[in-house]
Amino acid sequence: MWTFGKKIAAGFALAFSLLLVIGAVSYRSTVSLTNTSYLVERSHLVLERVVSVLSVLKDAETGQRGFVITGDDAYLEPYQKAVGEVGTVLSDLRQLTADSPRQAKRVEEAAPIVAGKMAELKRTIEMRRTQGFETTAKFIELGEGKKAMDDLRVVLTEMEHDERALLKQRADEVEAAADGTKLTIGVGTLLCLLLVTGAGLAITRSLTGQIGSAVGHVQSSSAELQAAANQQATGAREQSTAMSEIATTISELLATSRQIAESAQRVAHIAAETATAARGGVGTVDRAHDSISSIRHQVDQVVAHMLDLGKKSQQIGSVLDIVSELAEQTNILAINATIEAAGAGDAGKRFAVVADEIRKLADRVGGSTKEIRGLIDDVRSAVNTTVMATEGGSKAVDAGTKQFGDVAASLKQIGALVGTTTEAAREIELSTKQQATAVEQVNLAIGNVAQATKETEATSSQTLQTAVQLRDLSRELLLLVRPQASA
């Protein structure tokens, strides 16, 4: 299957080959004509130099005759001029006839004749100068000069005859070469025209069919391209609308992410304050626990003192009979009891009153034994009640201590949880900020995609326009190759 390029190349190659053949033949004929023309010109130069030889010798002879007759040197001017020119003319003849042996031989034959003639002229001139006119005239009458000129004319006439024959031959060759060139160019041009016309018609018919078929395919393809461009433009418009909606949603998501980041930042701040407060509460609970432990220690001391007071009250009851005798000792005991009551603090105030009363009773021991016994009974009852109350307070203190420990542990746990919450809030804040950054990047990417979609839509419109132009162009091309298709 030959393609368009191969068929056109074949047509041009055929035309080029024919033109090359015609050009080669024309060049060869032109070279031949040029060479022949050069030879013709050289023949004319040879003829001109042959005439020049005779003309120079005639001028020399004319000068010689004038001088012989008159004896005036002024008549020698043609002779002197001929003496300078004759050598040049012979040299030109030798060069022009170098490629022709016959003519070169004749030139060599003519050279001594010319030299003899010039010598004869020179002798007569010298004779005229030295011997006079009569002697010179007698010498001229001998005919030596005339014989030399006749011999020279014979040689030059033969040269002229041969050169004119060559000139006629070369003229015939020029005419034959010109006729051959004309015939070659005419026939070659006619052949070239016929072959190029035939090849052009064949190529045109073949190309018309192939181009028509190709144009049909182009029309079909342009229709499909137009339909595809319509679909692409519709899809691009829908995609552009969707990109606009996505961009709006991304903008809303970006605003929400920023709000979440701000809320997470506030939560982290509040959690940090809560953790600080929890740490302060733990410190307060620890201090309260230390205070309760001190109270418990004091209560234990009060209980110990109360038990000791009960024992001493029993001793007082047992030695009540000898109270009077031991008044001084009782007074000392009362002083000691006062000291102990002062060490017991608030809980020992009652005991201090009792001790004071004991001391007073010790002063009045003698008359108040019965009152002392009643008071001792009251003291025992109060001691028992105080011991019981103190034991209950001790248990309450133990329970409070345990509860404070639980509260401290809970506060510590709350502090740990608040710390975890703070860290989580910070992570949420950081993640939300990263999410906002990512959403901004997505928003930017969506914007780029939307721009690309718009460009795609514009490109689709251009593609559609190109498809329509391609369809119209295919119709015009079909009309060019198939005019009947316009019907």
C-alpha positions in Angstrom: 0.0 0.0 0.0 1.6 3.2 -1.2 1.2 6.2 1.1 0.5 9.8 0.0 4.1 10.7 0.5 5.4 7.7 -1.5 3.1 8.4 -4.5 4.0 12.1 -4.6 7.7 11.2 -4.1 7.5 8.7 -7.0 5.9 11.3 -9.2 8.6 13.9 -8.3 11.3 11.2 -8.7 10.1 10.4 -12.2 10.0 14.0 -13.2 13.4 14.6 -11.6 14.9 11.6 -13.4 13.6 12.9 -16.8 14.8 16.4 -16.0 18.1 15.0 -14.9 18.5 13.1 -18.2 17.5 16.2 -20.2 19.8 18.3 -18.2 22.7 15.9 -18.6 22.2 15.7 -22.4 21.8 19.5 -22.5 24.9 20.0 -20.5 26.9 17.6 -22.7 25.6 19.4 -25.8 26.4 22.8 -24.3 29.9 21.7 -23.4 30.4 20.4 -26.9 29.0 23.7 -28.3 31.3 25.6 -26.1 34.4 23.7 -27.1 33.4 23.9 -30.8 32.8 27.6 -30.4 36.2 28.0 -28.8 37.8 26.1 -31.7 35.9 28.3 -34.2 37.1 31.4 -32.4 40.7 30.0 -32.5 40.4 29.4 -36.2 39.3 33.0 -36.7 42.3 34.0 -34.7 44.6 31.9 -36.8 43.2 33.4 -40.0 43.6 36.8 -38.5 47.2 36.1 -37.6 47.9 34.7 -41.1 46.6 38.0 -42.6 48.6 39.9 -40.0 51.8 38.2 -41.1 51.3 39.3 -44.7 50.1 42.7 -43.6 53.2 43.2 -41.4 55.6 42.1 -44.2 53.7 44.4 -46.7 54.2 47.3 -44.3 57.9 46.5 -43.9 58.2 46.3 -47.7 56.4 49.6 -48.1 58.7 51.3 -45.7 61.7 49.8 -47.4 60.6 51.0 -50.9 59.9 54.5 -49.7 63.4 54.7 -48.1 65.1 53.2 -51.2 63.3 55.7 -53.5 63.7 58.8 -51.3 66.5 57.9 -49.0 64.5 59.6 -46.2 64.5 57.8 -42.9 61.0 59.0 -42.2 59.8 56.3 -44.6 61.3 53.6 -42.5 58.7 54.0 -39.8 56.4 51.2 -41.1 59.5 49.0 -41.5 60.6 49.6 -37.9 57.1 48.9 -36.6 56.9 45.7 -38.6 60.3 44.5 -37.2 58.8 44.7 -33.7 55.4 43.1 -34.6 56.6 40.2 -36.8 58.0 38.1 -34.0 54.8 38.6 -31.9 52.6 37.5 -34.8 54.6 34.4 -35.4 54.6 33.5 -31.7 50.8 33.9 -31.6 50.5 31.6 -34.7 52.7 28.9 -33.0 50.5 29.0 -29.9 47.2 28.9 -31.9 48.4 26.0 -34.0 50.1 24.0 -31.3 47.3 21.3 -31.3 47.4 21.0 -35.2 50.5 19.3 -36.5 49.9 20.3 -40.1 49.4 24.0 -39.3 52.3 24.0 -36.8 54.5 22.5 -39.6 53.5 25.3 -42.0 54.2 27.9 -39.3 57.7 26.5 -39.0 58.0 26.6 -42.8 56.9 30.2 -42.9 59.2 31.4 -40.1 62.5 31.1 -42.1 60.8 32.7 -45.1 59.7 35.6 -43.0 63.1 35.8 -41.5 64.7 35.8 -45.0 62.3 38.5 -46.2 63.1 40.7 -43.2 66.9 40.1 -43.8 66.5 41.0 -47.5 64.7 44.2 -46.5 67.4 45.0 -44.0 70.2 44.5 -46.7 68.5 46.7 -49.2 68.1 49.5 -46.6 71.7 49.2 -45.7 72.7 49.0 -49.3 70.7 52.2 -50.0 72.5 53.9 -47.2 76.0 52.9 -48.4 75.8 52.3 -52.2 73.0 54.5 -53.3 69.8 54.1 -55.2 71.0 52.6 -58.5 72.9 49.7 -56.9 70.0 49.0 -54.6 67.5 49.2 -57.5 69.5 46.6 -59.4 69.6 44.3 -56.4 65.8 44.6 -56.0 65.4 43.8 -59.7 67.0 40.4 -59.0 63.6 39.4 -57.5 64.9 37.8 -54.3 62.4 39.7 -52.2 59.5 38.9 -54.6 60.3 35.2 -54.5 60.3 35.2 -50.7 56.9 36.9 -50.7 55.5 34.4 -53.2 56.8 31.5 -51.2 55.3 33.0 -48.1 52.0 33.6 -49.8 51.9 29.9 -50.8 52.4 28.7 -47.3 50.0 31.2 -45.8 47.4 30.4 -48.4 47.6 26.7 -47.6 47.3 27.6 -43.9 44.3 29.7 -44.6 42.7 27.1 -46.8 43.1 24.4 -44.2 41.9 26.7 -41.4 38.8 27.6 -43.4 38.1 24.0 -44.0 38.4 23.4 -40.3 36.2 26.3 -39.7 33.5 25.0 -42.0 33.8 21.5 -40.3 33.5 23.0 -36.9 30.6 25.1 -38.0 28.9 22.0 -39.2 29.6 20.3 -35.9 28.2 23.3 -34.0 25.0 23.1 -36.1 24.7 19.4 -35.6 25.3 19.7 -31.9 22.7 22.5 -31.7 20.2 20.4 -33.7 20.8 17.4 -31.5 20.4 19.5 -28.4 17.2 21.0 -29.7 15.9 17.6 -30.6 16.9 16.1 -27.2 15.4 19.0 -25.3 12.2 18.9 -27.3 11.7 15.2 -27.2 12.8 15.0 -23.6 10.5 17.8 -22.6 7.6 16.2 -24.5 8.3 12.9 -22.9 8.6 14.5 -19.5 5.3 16.4 -19.9 3.6 13.2 -21.0 5.0 11.1 -18.2 4.4 13.8 -15.6 0.9 14.3 -16.8 0.2 10.6 -16.7 1.7 10.2 -13.3 -0.1 13.3 -12.1 -3.4 11.9 -13.3 -2.7 8.5 -11.7 -1.6 10.0 -8.4 -4.5 12.4 -8.4 -7.0 9.6 -8.9 -5.4 7.5 -6.3 -5.0 10.3 -3.8 -8.6 11.4 -4.4 -9.9 8.0 -3.5 -7.6 7.7 -0.4 -8.2 11.3 0.7 -11.9 10.9 0.3 -11.8 7.7 2.4 -9.6 9.5 5.0 -11.9 12.5 5.0 -14.8 10.1 5.7 -12.9 8.7 8.7 -12.0 12.2 9.8 -15.7 13.2 9.7 -16.7 10.2 11.7 -13.9 10.9 14.2 -14.8 14.5 14.4 -18.4 13.6 15.2 -17.2 11.2 17.9 -14.8 13.9 19.2 -17.6 16.4 19.2 -19.8 14.1 21.3 -17.0 13.3 23.6 -16.2 17.0 24.0 -19.9 17.7 24.8 -19.8 14.9 27.5 -16.5 16.2 28.8 -17.8 19.8 29.0 -21.0 18.6 30.8 -18.9 16.5 33.3 -16.5 19.5 33.8 -19.4 21.8 34.6 -20.9 19.2 37.1 -17.4 18.7 38.6 -17.0 22.5 38.9 -20.3 22.7 40.8 -19.3 19.8 43.1 -16.0 21.4 43.7 -17.7 24.7 44.7 -20.0 22.7 47.2 -17.0 20.9 48.6 -15.1 24.1 49.0 -18.0 25.6 51.0 -18.1 22.5 53.2 -14.4 22.6 53.7 -14.7 26.3 54.7 -17.3 25.4 57.3 -15.2 22.5 58.5 -12.3 24.9 58.9 -14.3 27.3 61.0 -15.5 24.3 63.2 -12.0 23.1 63.6 -10.9 26.5 64.7 -13.8 26.7 67.3 -12.8 23.2 68.6 -9.2 24.3 68.9 -10.3 27.3 70.9 -12.6 25.2 73.1 -9.8 22.6 73.7 -7.5 25.5 74.6 -10.0 26.8 77.2 -10.5 23.2 78.6 -6.8 22.8 78.9 -6.6 26.1 80.8 -9.4 25.1 83.1 -7.9 21.7 83.7 -4.6 23.3 84.6 -6.3 25.5 87.1 -8.2 22.5 88.5 -4.9 20.6 88.8 -3.4 23.5 90.7 -6.4 23.7 93.0 -6.3 19.9 93.5 -2.6 20.1 94.5 -3.5 22.9 96.9 -6.4 20.7 98.4 -4.0 17.8 98.8 -1.6 20.1 100.8 -4.5 21.3 103.0 -5.7 17.7 103.6 -2.1 16.8 104.6 -1.9 19.7 107.0 -5.4 18.8 108.5 -4.2 15.2 108.8 -1.2 16.4 110.7 -3.4 18.5 113.0 -5.8 15.5 113.7 -2.8 13.3 114.5 -1.6 15.9 117.0 -5.1 16.1 118.5 -5.2 12.3 118.8 -1.9 12.4 120.6 -3.2 14.9 123.0 -6.4 12.9 123.5 -4.3 9.9 124.3 -2.5 11.9 126.9 -5.8 13.1 128.3 -7.0 9.5 128.6 -3.8 8.5 130.3 -4.1 11.4 132.7 -7.8 10.6 133.4 -6.9 7.0 134.2 -4.1 8.1 136.5 -6.6 10.6 138.1 -9.0 7.7 138.7 -6.4 5.7 140.4 -5.4 8.6 142.5 -9.0 9.2 143.4 -9.2 5.6 144.6 -6.1 6.1 146.6 -7.6 9.3 148.1 -10.7 7.3 149.0 -8.7 4.5 150.6 -6.7 6.9 152.6 -9.5 9.3 153.4 -9.3 8.2 157.1 -5.8 9.4 157.3 -6.4 12.6 155.3 -6.1 14.7 158.2 -2.7 13.2 159.0 -1.6 13.5 155.5 -2.8 17.1 154.9 0.6 18.4 154.0 1.1 15.5 151.7 -2.4 16.1 150.2 -1.5 19.7 149.7 1.7 18.6 147.8 -0.5 16.2 145.8 -2.9 19.0 145.0 0.0 21.1 143.7 1.2 18.2 141.5 -2.4 17.7 140.3 -2.6 21.4 139.4 0.6 21.1 137.4 -0.7 18.0 135.6 -4.0 19.7 134.9 -2.1 22.7 133.4 -0.2 20.3 131.1 -3.5 18.7 130.0 -4.8 22.0 128.5 -8.6 22.6 128.1 -9.4 19.0 129.0 -7.7 19.4 132.3 -9.5 22.5 133.4 -12.1 20.5 135.5 -9.3 18.6 137.0 -7.6 21.8 137.9 -10.8 23.0 139.7 -10.9 19.7 141.5 -7.3 20.0 142.4 -7.8 23.4 143.7 -10.7 22.2 145.7 -8.6 19.4 147.0 -6.0 21.9 148.0 -8.6 23.9 149.8 -10.0 20.8 151.3 -6.6 19.9 152.4 -6.6 23.2 154.3 -10.0 22.4 155.6 -9.4 18.6 155.7 -10.2 18.4 159.2 -13.8 19.6 159.1 -14.7 18.5 155.6 -14.0 14.8 155.3 -17.5 13.9 154.3 -17.5 16.6 151.6 -14.2 15.4 150.3 -15.5 11.9 150.0 -18.6 13.1 148.1 -16.4 15.2 145.9 -14.1 12.2 145.3 -17.1 10.2 144.2 -18.1 13.0 141.9 -14.6 13.1 140.6 -14.6 9.4 139.9 -17.8 9.7 138.1 -16.6 12.6 136.0 -13.3 10.9 135.3 -15.2 7.8 134.1 -17.4 9.9 131.9 -14.5 11.9 130.6 -12.6 8.7 129.8 -15.5 7.3 128.0 -16.0 10.5 126.1 -12.3 10.7 125.4 -12.3 7.2 124.0 -15.3 8.1 121.8 -13.4 11.2 120.7 -10.3 9.1 120.0 -12.3 6.7 117.9 -13.9 9.7 116.1 -10.4 11.1 115.6 -9.3 7.8 114.1 -12.3 7.7 111.8 -11.6 11.3 110.8 -7.9 10.6 110.2 -8.9 7.6 108.0 -11.4 9.8 106.1 -8.8 12.5 105.7 -6.5 9.9 104.3 -9.2 8.8 101.9 -9.9 12.4 100.9 -6.1 13.0 100.4 -5.9 9.9 98.2 -9.0 11.0 96.2 -7.6 14.5 95.8 -4.3 13.0 94.6 -6.2 10.7 92.2 -8.3 13.8 91.0 -5.0 15.7 90.5 -3.6 12.8 88.5 -6.8 12.6 86.4 -6.9 16.4 86.0 -3.3 16.2 84.8 -4.2 13.5 82.3 -7.2 15.6 81.3 -4.9 18.6 80.8 -2.5 16.6 78.7 -5.4 15.1 76.7 -6.9 18.6 76.2 -3.5 19.9 75.0 -3.2 16.9 72.6 -6.8 17.7 71.4 -5.8 21.3 70.9 -2.6 20.3 69.0 -4.5 17.7 66.9 -7.3 20.3 66.2 -4.7 22.9 65.1 -3.0 20.3 62.9 -6.5 19.3 61.6 -7.2 23.0 60.9 -3.9 23.3 59.1 -4.7 20.2 57.1 -8.1 21.5 56.3 -6.6 24.7 55.1 -4.3 22.7 52.9 -7.2 20.7 51.7 -9.1 23.9 51.1 -6.2 25.3 49.1 -6.0 22.0 47.1 -9.8 22.1 46.5 -9.3 25.7 45.2 -6.6 24.5 42.9 -8.8 21.5 41.8 -11.7 24.0 41.2 -9.4 26.2 39.1 -8.2 23.2 37.2 -11.8 22.1 36.7 -12.6 25.5 35.3 -9.6 25.3 33.0 -10.8 21.8 32.0 -14.2 23.2 31.2 -12.6 25.9 29.1 -10.4 23.3 27.4 -13.5 21.2 26.8 -15.1 24.1 25.1 -12.1 24.7 23.0 -12.0 21.0 22.1 -15.6 21.2 21.1 -14.9 24.2 19.0 -11.9 22.4 17.5 -14.1 19.3 16.7 -16.6 21.6 14.9 -13.8 23.2 13.0 -12.4 19.8 12.1 -15.8 18.7 10.9 -16.2 21.8 8.7 -12.6 21.4 7.4 -13.2 17.8 6.5 -16.3 18.8 4.5 -14.3 21.5 2.7 -11.5 19.0 2.0 -14.1 16.4 0.7 -15.5 19.1 -1.6 -12.0 19.7 -2.9 -11.3 16.1 -3.8 -14.9 15.2 -4.7 -16.7 18.1 -6.2 -19.8 16.0 -6.9 -20.2 15.5 -3.1 -21.5 19.1 -2.8 -24.7 17.8 -4.4 
